[in-house]
């Protein structure tokens, strides 16, 4: 069985992630997290592919664009792999994505983890002037995109005529450093998306799902692989998961006190978060993550909650939680 790998999301602005309001200092914080994660042995750093923070009524806070941030991070790290969780297919033509990702793989010397999904954030689509097609159309577009991207990664010239996208004698140089191509991580939760994952993915990622939900998705992925006569073991199973870990119960409560809503008690925060955050001491977080290992998850992408309040969380997770994930 392949060893368990741990990636983390880098501070970007999706939630309350920065200790300062100065944009350049915010980037320096992201840079520091990436360098610290690399020193601690985290396998990869990921960013969200969005344009505005969450929730969508947050109109004043910073949110760094995904590929620009990754390019900067790739140039100051040497071992940390870099990826997206996940690229919104609708925001860039697949030929451009092929070019961007092959360039990023060259800049990083073969460290790209290419995450991609069909897109979901309707408010963001409308805000930025992108057409928000129905789910079936977006899944069809994702399938065609991956066909084009893989062609352009590997062929001298590539042509394709589809329902949604077309290219003619498209040239993409440099080619990715990784052969035959970088990891393709298809992310999302819909049933129709699983057909695309079975066809194209080398890794499947589910965002914030419980072990029971992930078990159902893995079963569905296996069924779709069987239909196209593909060995499902060629596809890694991964989960994007929020984590809040403290040295002890008092430390956990102290971190929560800085994160909770003004009129919310610590106990209320814990109750509200129990199904969406792996929360607690190292032993408690480990117990939560073990449930995923039992159903075949071997890749975790950790979105640390409260990192701006406690950077020590990275070291604590690396030294006290990760050694138990086998």
N, C-alpha and C positions, 0 to 999 in steps of 0.2 A: 504494500500500500504506500502511496506517495506521502511524504511527510507533510505535516500541516504547515501552511504558510500564512503569514499575517501581513496585511497591508493596512494603511490608515489613510483617512481623508485629511488633506492638508488645509489649514485655515484659509478661508476664501471669502467668507461673508454669508454663507447660506443661513446659518443661525448666528447667535451671539458668540463670535469666535475671536474677537480682537480685543487686546487690552488697551488700545489707543484709538483715537479718531483720525490720526494723521495717516493718509493713504500710503505714503512711502514707509512709514514705521510699521504699518500693517503688513506690507510686503516683507519687511525685514523679519517680522514675527513668523510669517509663513516659512521664510528661508531658514530661520533658526529651528523651527519644528522639523523641517525636512532633514537638516543636517544632524540634529539630535536623534531622529528616528534612524537615520543611516548608521550612526555610531552604535546605537542600541541593537542593531540587527534586524529591524523591520525589513520586510521583503520589498515593499512597494509603497509609493505615495500616490494617492488618487485625488482628483478634483471633480466637482460636479460641473456638468455642462449646462449652466443657466446664465441668465443675464441680470436677474434681479434677486434680491434676498427672499427668504421665506420667513414669514408669510408675505403675500403679495401686497399688503397694505403698508409695507415698510418701504417708504419712498426716499429715504435720506441716507441709508447706510451703504458702505462700500460692498461691491461684489465684483471680484476679479474674473475676467474672461478666462475660460479654461485653458485653451491652447497657448495663449500668451504666457500665462503663469507657468504652465508645464515647461515651455521652452526655457524660461528663466531658471526654473528648478533643475532642469536637466544639465545646465551648464555649470552648476556649483556642486553637484553630487557626482559620484562615480560608481556606486554600487546599487543604490536605491532604484528599483524599477519605477516607471512612471506610467500613469494611465488615467482614464476617465471613467467615472461611475455615474452615468454613462453618457457618451456622446449622443446628442439628440440628432437623429438622422435628418430631420427636416431643415435644420439650420444651415447646412452646407451641401452643395451638390456632391455626389459621390466621387466624381473625378477630382474635385478639389480636396476632399477628404483623403483620397489616395495619396495625393501629392503632399499634403500637410503631414500625414502620419509617416510616410516614408522618409521625409526630411527630418522629422522628430526622432525617428529610429536611428538615423545617421548622426544627428547631433548628440544623442545620448549613448552612442556606440552599442546599439542593440538592446536597449532597455525598455522599449515601448510595450505596454499592455493596452491593446486597443479595445476599449469598451464602447458598445453602441446599443442603442435601443430605438424604439419607434416614436418616442416623445409622448408627453402627457399634459404639460403645463399650459392649458388653454389660455389663461390670462396672459402669459408671457408671449405666446404665439401672437395674439391679437395686439399686444402692446408694441411688439417689434415689427409688425407688418407681415408675419408669416401666415399662410393659409393653414387653418387647423382642420385637416381632412378627417373623415370618419375613421374609426379604428381599423377596419378592413383595408382601406386604402393606405393608411400609414404602415401597416404590416407588409403589404405588397411592395411599397416603396423601400422598406428596410431590406427585403429579400433582394430586390434588384440592385440596391446600393452595394450589398455585400458581394454580389456577383461581379459588379464593375470594379470594386476595390481590389478584390483578389486577382482579377485579370490584370489590372494595371500594376499591381505589386510584382507580378511574375513575368509578364509578357513584354517583348520589345515594343510592340504596338498593340493596342487593344481596341476592339470595336464591339458594340452591343446596341441592340435596338429593343427596347422594352415598352411596356405600357406607360411607364412614368418617366424613365430616363433613357437617354441615348448618348453614345460616344462614337467617334469615328477616328480610327488610327491615332488614338490618344497615347502619348508618350509620357512615361513617368520615371524620371531619373533624378536623384539616385533611387535604386531599389532599396527596400529595407535591408538592414544588416542581418536580421534573423532569417533563417531558412527552415522550411520553405516560406514562412511568413511569420509575423508577430502573433502572439496570442490574440485570438478573437473572442472577446467576452460579450456575449449577448445578454443584456439585462432587461428585466421586466417581469410581469406577473400574469399576463393574459394567456389564455389557452392557445390562441392562434399564434402568439409569439413563440410558443414552444416548438412549433413546426420549423420556424426559421432557425431557432437554436439547434435543433436536431440536424438540420442541413448544413449549417455554417460554423457553429461555435466550437471552440476548443475549451471554452469554459462558460458555464451558465451562472448568472448572478441574480439573486432575488433580493430586492430591497426591503429590509426591515421585517421579514416574515418570521413567524413563530416556527418552532420545530415541526409542529403538525402541518402547517401550510407548506413548508419546504419539503416535507415527506411526500405530500400530494403532488407537488410540482416535479420532483425527481421521478416519481412514478409515471407522470404524464410525459416527461422527457424520454424516458426509456421506451414507452409505447410508441412515440413518434420516431425514435431511432429504429425500432423494430420494423416499422412500416417502410422505411427506406433502406432497410438492411445495413444499417450502420451500427457498429459496436458502441454502445452507450458509454463504455469505459474510456473511450477516447475523449470524453468531455468531463472536465472537472466540475464539481459542484461548489458554489460559493454563496456567501451571504454578506450583505451590507448590514451592519449592526451598530446601534448606538451603545456606548459603554461609558459608565461613570464608576471609577474605582478609587477608593481611598485606603489609607494605611489601616484604619480601624473604623469602628462605628462613629466615633467622634469626628474623625476627619471627613467621613462621608457626609455627616450632617453639616459640617462647616462648609463644604463645597456646595451642598444643596441650598444652604441659606443664602448664598450669593447668586443663585440661579432662579430660585422660585419666584412666583408672582408676589407682588407686595402684600396682598391680602390672603396668601396661601400659607398654610403651615407646612413644616417639613414632612409630617406624616401624610398630608394631603398630596404633596408632590410625589412621594414614594408610591402611594396608591395609584395616582394618575399615570405614573411612568412604568408600573410593574410589567406591562405587556410590551412596552416599546423600548425599554432600556435595560441592558444587563447592568445592574446597579448594586453596589455594596463593597464589601471587603474583597481582597484577592480570592479568598476561598469561595465567597458567594458568587463572584463573577465567573470563576472557573466552573463552578457547579452549573451555572446557566449555559456556558459554552459547551460543556460536555454533552448536553442534550443534542446539539447539532452534530457533534462528532459521531454519535450513535446512529445517525440517519445517513451518513456518508458525506457530510460537508468536510472538506479538507482545506478550504481557503476562506479566511475571514478578512473582510475589509471593515476596519473599526473606525467609527465616527465617535471620537472621544467627546463627551459632553462635559463642559467646564474646563477645557484645556487652557483657556485664557486666564482662568482663575488659579490653575494648578498645573504647571508644566511638568511637575514631578510625576504626574499620572503616567507619562510615557515610560519612565524608568520603572515605576512600580509595576505596570502591566508586563513589561519586558522581563523583569526579574522574578516576579511573584506569580504571574498567571501563565505566561507562555510556556514555561518548562513543563507544565502539567498537560498541555495540549498535544497529546501524542495519539 
